Amino acid sequence: CNGSPPVGNTPSLMTFREVETLFHEFGHGLQHMLTTASIGDVAGINGVEWDAVELPSQFMENWCYDRPTVYGFAKHWETGEPLPEEKFQKLCEQKIFNAGMMTCRQLCFGQVDMELHSNFDAEAGETGKGRSIFDTHREVSSKYLPHSMPMKEDRFLCSFSHIFAGGYSAGYYSYKWAEVMSADAYAAFEEVGLDNEEKVEEVGKKFRETVLSLGGGEPPTEVYRAFRGRDPTPCALLRP
């Protein structure tokens, strides 16, 4: 979670994307700090199945679009003037700009990852007797990104460190599924009214006692049901 460095006499000023990243990583931190598991291998984020490992982090990103939260820190560093209303509205609007294309992009990455780690024949690809990893990338892209096919010279996979060096091998899909879960979890707060502090605190306590506390000691499906009372649905993610 790196932020923009200070420039000259100007202190480090975070971009909005950096703020989102900070909230995201803080979600992981909360799961570690608030764990009630007594065995390290299943405490905090440890032992949590890929399907839910990004839930707390992506859940926290939602608060970057919550007015009271944003106006609690978004002030001019010199004058203290709050973020102009029109800027806040633009931030909210850009969240869903090209959302469909971004969904297709993430689905494509997740499927490429699964294809390479399940069906791809590395030896055949290396000797030319089968498709290369780049052929695989283009084949999957034709299904998910026909409007933005990678060029023949495209070597994106050479820098796709998440699935080759970042611990997400055959697990990149979890980002998209976590979006479903995080949007549905945040909807629990919306349903009681974000301006109803008593109810928000009540839901927040339940979130803490389940998702943020139980770690990998219990199946994530059961943990989520304990919080939400049901399985997650994509409805909250798909709404405008």
Kinemage of the C-alpha trace (Angstrom):
@kinemage 1
@onewidth
@group {chain A} dominant
@subgroup {mainchain}
@vectorlist {calphas} color= white
{ca cys a 1} P 0.000 0.000 0.000
{ca asn a 2} L 2.326 2.714 -1.299
{ca gly a 3} L 1.335 6.371 -1.366
{ca ser a 4} L 2.564 9.259 -3.456
{ca pro a 5} L 5.797 10.659 -1.988
{ca pro a 6} L 6.059 14.305 -0.911
{ca val a 7} L 7.245 16.738 -3.572
{ca gly a 8} L 9.398 19.660 -2.477
{ca asn a 9} L 7.655 21.433 0.377
{ca thr a 10} L 4.333 19.725 -0.362
{ca pro a 11} L 3.530 16.779 1.926
{ca ser a 12} L 2.462 13.396 0.647
{ca leu a 13} L -1.013 13.874 -0.836
{ca met a 14} L -2.904 10.718 -1.658
{ca thr a 15} L -4.825 10.209 -4.868
{ca phe a 16} L -8.336 8.798 -4.575
{ca arg a 17} L -7.089 5.434 -5.872
{ca glu a 18} L -4.500 5.408 -3.101
{ca val a 19} L -7.216 6.142 -0.555
{ca glu a 20} L -9.202 3.185 -1.914
{ca thr a 21} L -6.106 1.011 -1.665
{ca leu a 22} L -5.554 2.137 1.928
{ca phe a 23} L -9.141 1.229 2.852
{ca his a 24} L -8.736 -2.069 0.987
{ca glu a 25} L -5.582 -3.106 2.814
{ca phe a 26} L -7.008 -1.870 6.118
{ca gly a 27} L -9.803 -4.408 5.604
{ca his a 28} L -7.192 -7.173 5.579
{ca gly a 29} L -5.613 -5.600 8.648
{ca leu a 30} L -8.929 -5.550 10.508
{ca gln a 31} L -9.409 -9.244 9.907
{ca his a 32} L -6.018 -9.892 11.493
{ca met a 33} L -6.441 -7.454 14.377
{ca leu a 34} L -9.968 -8.507 15.319
{ca thr a 35} L -9.560 -12.261 15.005
{ca thr a 36} L -10.825 -14.410 17.852
{ca ala a 37} L -9.179 -17.580 16.549
{ca ser a 38} L -6.550 -18.902 18.938
{ca ile a 39} L -4.602 -20.980 16.400
{ca gly a 40} L -2.314 -18.972 14.143
{ca asp a 41} L -2.885 -21.063 11.024
{ca val a 42} L -6.565 -20.062 10.961
{ca ala a 43} L -6.354 -16.657 12.644
{ca gly a 44} L -7.176 -13.505 10.726
{ca ile a 45} L -6.781 -13.992 6.991
{ca asn a 46} L -4.898 -17.271 7.438
{ca gly a 47} L -6.710 -20.353 6.242
{ca val a 48} L -9.569 -18.367 4.700
{ca glu a 49} L -10.612 -19.973 1.415
{ca trp a 50} L -9.971 -18.029 -1.769
{ca asp a 51} L -13.681 -17.476 -2.275
{ca ala a 52} L -13.779 -15.079 0.668
{ca val a 53} L -10.226 -13.903 1.260
{ca glu a 54} L -10.880 -10.504 -0.374
{ca leu a 55} L -14.263 -9.914 1.269
{ca pro a 56} L -13.179 -7.639 4.176
{ca ser a 57} L -10.830 -5.629 1.965
{ca gln a 58} L -13.253 -4.990 -0.884
{ca phe a 59} L -16.019 -4.358 1.636
{ca met a 60} L -13.995 -1.482 3.102
{ca glu a 61} L -13.667 0.169 -0.321
{ca asn a 62} L -17.401 0.887 -0.265
{ca trp a 63} L -16.893 3.425 2.510
{ca cys a 64} L -14.829 5.567 0.148
{ca tyr a 65} L -18.175 6.556 -1.391
{ca asp a 66} L -19.987 7.140 1.885
{ca arg a 67} L -20.489 10.885 2.364
{ca pro a 68} L -19.838 11.141 6.140
{ca thr a 69} L -16.760 8.946 5.795
{ca val a 70} L -15.312 10.914 2.888
{ca tyr a 71} L -16.020 14.315 4.412
{ca gly a 72} L -14.366 13.141 7.606
{ca phe a 73} L -10.982 13.390 5.906
{ca ala a 74} L -11.316 14.940 2.434
{ca lys a 75} L -10.145 18.471 3.126
{ca his a 76} L -7.675 20.774 1.394
{ca trp a 77} L -4.313 20.307 3.084
{ca glu a 78} L -3.646 24.059 3.312
{ca thr a 79} L -7.030 25.757 3.707
{ca gly a 80} L -9.015 22.959 5.360
{ca glu a 81} L -11.771 23.512 2.789
{ca pro a 82} L -13.892 20.361 2.367
{ca leu a 83} L -14.058 18.499 -0.908
{ca pro a 84} L -16.424 20.370 -3.277
{ca glu a 85} L -19.790 18.654 -3.664
{ca glu a 86} L -19.431 18.395 -7.438
{ca lys a 87} L -16.140 16.506 -6.999
{ca phe a 88} L -17.751 14.056 -4.617
{ca gln a 89} L -20.580 13.458 -7.084
{ca lys a 90} L -18.061 12.814 -9.859
{ca leu a 91} L -16.265 10.303 -7.654
{ca cys a 92} L -19.528 8.445 -7.132
{ca glu a 93} L -20.392 8.573 -10.820
{ca gln a 94} L -17.010 7.282 -11.982
{ca lys a 95} L -17.392 4.222 -9.777
{ca ile a 96} L -19.838 2.684 -12.249
{ca phe a 97} L -18.374 4.217 -15.414
{ca asn a 98} L -17.487 1.352 -17.771
{ca ala a 99} L -18.304 -1.080 -14.947
{ca gly a 100} L -19.510 -3.655 -17.443
{ca met a 101} L -16.221 -3.576 -19.324
{ca met a 102} L -14.270 -3.856 -16.087
{ca thr a 103} L -16.368 -6.870 -15.128
{ca cys a 104} L -15.577 -8.529 -18.446
{ca arg a 105} L -11.888 -7.750 -17.905
{ca gln a 106} L -11.807 -9.347 -14.461
{ca leu a 107} L -13.767 -12.378 -15.649
{ca cys a 108} L -11.277 -12.761 -18.490
{ca phe a 109} L -8.289 -12.610 -16.149
{ca gly a 110} L -9.871 -15.117 -13.813
{ca gln a 111} L -10.640 -17.535 -16.633
{ca val a 112} L -7.155 -17.180 -18.156
{ca asp a 113} L -5.727 -18.004 -14.744
{ca met a 114} L -7.891 -21.117 -14.369
{ca glu a 115} L -7.186 -22.239 -17.923
{ca leu a 116} L -3.422 -21.946 -17.492
{ca his a 117} L -3.456 -23.792 -14.177
{ca ser a 118} L -5.861 -26.563 -15.183
{ca asn a 119} L -5.856 -27.314 -18.924
{ca phe a 120} L -2.719 -25.719 -20.360
{ca asp a 121} L 0.040 -28.104 -21.483
{ca ala a 122} L 3.238 -26.198 -20.737
{ca glu a 123} L 5.526 -28.730 -22.416
{ca ala a 124} L 3.492 -28.756 -25.642
{ca gly a 125} L 3.330 -24.985 -25.604
{ca glu a 126} L 7.083 -24.696 -25.118
{ca thr a 127} L 7.907 -27.077 -27.993
{ca gly a 128} L 5.344 -25.650 -30.383
{ca lys a 129} L 3.256 -28.818 -30.393
{ca gly a 130} L 0.397 -27.082 -28.647
{ca arg a 131} L -0.946 -23.628 -27.942
{ca ser a 132} L 1.254 -21.109 -26.159
{ca ile a 133} L 0.229 -19.177 -23.070
{ca phe a 134} L -0.361 -16.206 -25.344
{ca asp a 135} L -2.637 -18.280 -27.580
{ca thr a 136} L -4.559 -19.216 -24.445
{ca his a 137} L -4.846 -15.557 -23.465
{ca arg a 138} L -6.241 -14.626 -26.864
{ca glu a 139} L -8.617 -17.600 -26.931
{ca val a 140} L -10.152 -16.690 -23.564
{ca ser a 141} L -10.205 -13.000 -24.485
{ca ser a 142} L -12.279 -13.771 -27.576
{ca lys a 143} L -15.062 -14.936 -25.227
{ca tyr a 144} L -14.906 -12.166 -22.651
{ca leu a 145} L -13.300 -9.222 -24.475
{ca pro a 146} L -14.189 -9.555 -28.171
{ca his a 147} L -14.374 -5.747 -28.333
{ca ser a 148} L -10.802 -5.383 -27.031
{ca met a 149} L -8.764 -8.326 -28.227
{ca pro a 150} L -5.068 -8.379 -27.279
{ca met a 151} L -2.676 -7.786 -30.162
{ca lys a 152} L -0.569 -10.683 -31.414
{ca glu a 153} L 2.448 -9.030 -29.822
{ca asp a 154} L 0.682 -8.618 -26.473
{ca arg a 155} L 2.743 -9.958 -23.559
{ca phe a 156} L 0.540 -8.933 -20.647
{ca leu a 157} L 0.941 -12.363 -19.078
{ca cys a 158} L 4.644 -11.683 -18.525
{ca ser a 159} L 3.640 -9.069 -15.957
{ca phe a 160} L 0.583 -10.832 -14.524
{ca ser a 161} L 2.419 -11.281 -11.232
{ca his a 162} L -0.746 -12.035 -9.247
{ca ile a 163} L -1.024 -15.526 -10.706
{ca phe a 164} L 2.674 -16.283 -11.192
{ca ala a 165} L 4.342 -14.689 -8.182
{ca gly a 166} L 1.631 -13.154 -6.023
{ca gly a 167} L -0.066 -16.156 -4.478
{ca tyr a 168} L -3.215 -16.047 -6.625
{ca ser a 169} L -2.466 -19.026 -8.872
{ca ala a 170} L -5.851 -20.555 -9.793
{ca gly a 171} L -7.348 -18.049 -7.375
{ca tyr a 172} L -7.695 -14.769 -9.256
{ca tyr a 173} L -11.432 -15.423 -9.634
{ca ser a 174} L -11.749 -14.631 -5.941
{ca tyr a 175} L -11.492 -10.906 -6.671
{ca lys a 176} L -14.712 -10.928 -8.664
{ca trp a 177} L -16.544 -13.232 -6.285
{ca ala a 178} L -15.396 -11.067 -3.387
{ca glu a 179} L -16.983 -8.090 -5.166
{ca val a 180} L -20.299 -9.945 -5.083
{ca met a 181} L -19.890 -10.730 -1.389
{ca ser a 182} L -18.621 -7.280 -0.410
{ca ala a 183} L -21.421 -5.452 -2.247
{ca asp a 184} L -23.987 -7.751 -0.635
{ca ala a 185} L -22.392 -7.239 2.791
{ca tyr a 186} L -22.382 -3.458 2.386
{ca ala a 187} L -26.020 -3.655 1.328
{ca ala a 188} L -26.789 -4.909 4.844
{ca phe a 189} L -25.737 -1.488 6.133
{ca glu a 190} L -27.666 0.312 3.403
{ca glu a 191} L -30.800 -1.634 4.230
{ca val a 192} L -30.878 -0.342 7.800
{ca gly a 193} L -30.071 3.204 6.634
{ca leu a 194} L -26.530 4.561 6.598
{ca asp a 195} L -27.695 7.590 8.580
{ca asn a 196} L -29.146 5.383 11.323
{ca glu a 197} L -26.078 5.189 13.558
{ca glu a 198} L -27.651 2.816 16.069
{ca lys a 199} L -28.612 0.281 13.406
{ca val a 200} L -25.315 0.686 11.531
{ca glu a 201} L -23.455 0.009 14.774
{ca glu a 202} L -25.599 -3.078 15.304
{ca val a 203} L -24.864 -4.451 11.836
{ca gly a 204} L -21.210 -3.479 12.198
{ca lys a 205} L -20.914 -5.428 15.432
{ca lys a 206} L -22.390 -8.483 13.733
{ca phe a 207} L -19.932 -8.079 10.845
{ca arg a 208} L -17.087 -7.870 13.329
{ca glu a 209} L -18.211 -10.949 15.257
{ca thr a 210} L -18.482 -13.047 12.106
{ca val a 211} L -16.518 -12.010 9.008
{ca leu a 212} L -13.780 -10.097 10.824
{ca ser a 213} L -13.386 -12.434 13.794
{ca leu a 214} L -13.782 -16.077 12.819
{ca gly a 215} L -10.851 -16.325 10.411
{ca gly a 216} L -10.273 -19.557 8.521
{ca gly a 217} L -11.486 -21.836 11.294
{ca glu a 218} L -14.961 -22.102 9.788
{ca pro a 219} L -16.119 -22.423 6.155
{ca pro a 220} L -16.629 -18.933 4.671
{ca thr a 221} L -20.130 -19.874 3.528
{ca glu a 222} L -21.152 -20.551 7.110
{ca val a 223} L -19.427 -17.387 8.317
{ca tyr a 224} L -21.263 -15.310 5.731
{ca arg a 225} L -24.603 -16.906 6.537
{ca ala a 226} L -24.007 -16.130 10.206
{ca phe a 227} L -23.619 -12.472 9.264
{ca arg a 228} L -26.209 -12.051 6.530
{ca gly a 229} L -28.638 -14.835 7.370
{ca arg a 230} L -28.430 -16.156 3.801
{ca asp a 231} L -26.030 -16.785 0.920
{ca pro a 232} L -24.663 -13.786 -1.013
{ca thr a 233} L -26.455 -12.635 -4.158
{ca pro a 234} L -25.115 -10.450 -7.008
{ca cys a 235} L -28.082 -8.071 -6.862
{ca ala a 236} L -26.260 -5.321 -4.955
{ca leu a 237} L -23.269 -5.480 -7.293
{ca leu a 238} L -25.365 -5.336 -10.449
{ca arg a 239} L -27.612 -2.431 -9.522
{ca pro a 240} L -26.718 1.040 -10.907
